[in-house]
Each structure stands twice: as structure tokens, then as C-alpha cells.
Amino acid sequence: GPTLADVIAYRNRVTEELDRLENLEGKRQDVVRRLADAEKDLIHWSSVLSEGRRKAAKKMSLAVQKELKEVGLSHATFHVEVVTELDRRASFGFDQVRYLFNANPGEEKSPLAETASGGELSRVMLAIESVFVREDDVPVLIFDEIDAGVGGTVGGVLGKKLAGLGRGRQVLCVTHLATIAACADTHWTVEKEIQGDRTR
């Protein structure tokens, strides 16, 4: 460098680089050791998480199954599936968790999102939320088509369940059934009309 300060700065840089190169193997071994420790921790805590998920899945499956009967899906089955893939490494553990559902006896259980109709999905969500009412803190729940394929008696049960959920959070529900609407604190009427060539 053109100045003494440049020469000293260069000396400091190459000294650090030389130290890094001379101690490369020791640093590599330290990184390998820390990585192995982290891998052990990951496997341990992922196993603990998997065990907890399996226990919770069993309890949740039974609780939601019971609720389904009350919301007019008496022939439906619901199952929480936990599949552990030991070669999978992720911040949420080794598991894939899926909700399996079938609406009718004799059918295979399939992923809920692929199987349930809109009305069934709303009622399954109501069953799940009825189980989780004390556990989660979702402030707003919206149910659409929850009354699809439901008569007045089951509608009354659905209405009471929705009202129960509404005691701890905001519940919005689109319904055509008077027995469901009768359980609400507030009602909005939505109407469709044609003005000129536009529908509003």
C-alpha cells in the first residue's frame, strides 16, 4: 500500500486469513460436531412432537366423530392421520398431518378438502371448532352453506352450536333455515335485485 496504515491493514487481513486457513480443519470439525448435536436434538424433539401428535390425533378423531353425529352427519367418519417420515427434516417435525373424511358408509376416507361438499365442510368445521372452543383463539368464524341438506331439527342443533361458539368469538353464518337464524343475536337480510341490466 502507498501508506504505512495500508501496509498495517494488509498485514492484519492476511494474518486473519492465515489463521483461518491454518485452523480450517479444527473449525470444520467443530461445525461437524455442532451439526451432529443439532441433528440429535432435531430427532429427539421431532420424536417427542410425533408422539404428542399421535395422542392428540386419537383424542381429536373421537371428539370430532361424536360432534359429527350432532350436526347431522351421523354416517360420516372423521380421522386425523399422522404419517411420520423419518428422512423428512423440517422445522415442524417429521410428520404430515391430514384430516380424512367420508360422508357415507362404505366409502374410502379421503382428504377432507378433496371429499367434503361445501355444506359438509362447514359442518365438519363446526364440529372441529366445537371441540377446540376452549383451545384456540380465532376471533372470527364464518360458516357458509352450513344448512345444505339439513332439515329443521338438525338446523336447531346447528343453531345452538353456533350460538355457543358465538359466546366467545364473532360468528358469521349464511343460512336459509329459520331454526339456525333464530339462534343468532343479529340478523342481516341479503337480497338480490335487477336494476336495468345489472344485478345487485
Summary of the structure (lengths in Angstrom):
residues: 200
radius of gyration: 29.0
end to end distance: 77.7
largest distance: 93.2
contacts: 507
relative contact order: 0.08
helix: 52%
strand: 16%
